[in-house]
Amino acid sequence: MSTISASVTLTNNDLNNYNWPITINGGTSNSPIVVTFSNDITLNSTSKHFIIGSEYITIDGSNNNVTIN
């Protein structure tokens, strides 16, 4: 399992470098964690999912598609 605890921009290729599932933790009301997808994302396994561990997390798809196969 991998953890993201700071704002990050991810590509589909970047996601291959993580151990799934990915936990996203942290953030505050004044400084939320933002995970931005910079291109279309395809998840090819049911084990590939995100665990959101805080109410101060934003997933920004940037008008990209997320496909779950």
Summary of the structure (lengths in Angstrom):
residues: 69
radius of gyration: 11.6
end to end distance: 20.1
largest distance: 35.6
contacts: 166
relative contact order: 0.30
helix: 6%
strand: 39%
